[in-house]
């Protein structure tokens, strides 16, 4: 895995165009909503699987935060992404 990561750092361009940008972000936000809803429902039912749903929700939210910060423009946009 380490050689692969090193290769990505060296070979990937600093900028690129994403062809399905809106679909990617909409899908990610939809996954957030579903995972948070599932967590809430399982918590209300006192279902033991609520921890799994919460772990999925936390992971998806962390991925969203990661991409928000890394795709933010310098200056105010980046400050807003980090603050949120």
C-alpha positions in Angstrom: 0.0 0.0 0.0 2.8 2.4 0.8 4.3 2.3 -2.8 0.9 2.8 -4.2 0.3 5.9 -2.0 3.7 7.3 -2.9 2.9 6.8 -6.6 -0.3 8.6 -6.3 1.4 11.6 -4.6 3.9 11.8 -7.4 1.7 11.0 -10.4 -1.7 12.5 -9.8 -2.2 16.1 -11.1 -2.8 18.9 -8.7 -6.0 19.9 -10.5 -8.6 17.9 -12.5 -12.1 18.2 -13.8 -14.8 16.0 -12.3 -17.5 15.0 -14.8 -20.1 13.9 -12.3 -19.4 16.4 -9.6 -23.1 17.1 -8.7 -24.0 13.4 -8.6 -21.0 12.6 -6.4 -21.9 15.2 -3.8 -25.6 14.5 -4.0 -24.9 10.8 -3.5 -22.6 11.4 -0.6 -25.1 13.7 1.1 -27.9 11.2 0.5 -25.8 8.5 2.1 -25.3 10.8 5.1 -29.0 11.3 5.4 -29.8 7.6 5.2 -27.1 6.7 7.7 -28.2 9.3 10.2 -31.9 8.3 9.8 -31.0 4.6 10.3 -29.1 5.5 13.4 -31.9 7.5 14.8 -34.5 4.8 14.1 -32.3 2.1 15.7 -31.6 4.3 18.7 -35.4 4.9 19.2 -36.0 1.1 18.9 -33.1 0.4 21.3 -31.7 -1.9 18.7 -28.2 -3.3 19.4 -27.2 -2.5 15.8 -27.4 1.2 16.4 -23.6 1.2 17.0 -23.0 -0.1 13.5 -25.2 2.5 12.0 -23.6 5.2 14.0 -20.1 4.0 12.9 -21.3 4.2 9.2 -22.7 7.7 9.8 -19.5 8.9 11.5 -17.4 7.5 8.7 -19.5 9.1 5.9 -19.5 12.4 7.8 -15.7 12.3 8.2 -15.3 11.6 4.4 -17.5 14.5 3.7 -15.5 16.8 5.9 -12.2 15.6 4.4 -13.4 16.4 0.8 -15.0 19.7 1.9 -11.6 20.9 3.3 -9.5 19.5 0.4 -11.7 20.9 -2.3 -12.2 24.4 -0.7 -10.7 27.4 -2.4 -7.9 29.2 -0.4 -8.9 32.0 2.0 -12.5 32.3 3.2 -13.7 29.2 1.6 -11.1 27.1 3.3 -11.7 28.8 6.6 -15.4 28.1 6.4 -14.8 24.4 5.5 -12.4 23.9 8.4 -14.8 25.7 10.8 -17.7 23.6 9.7 
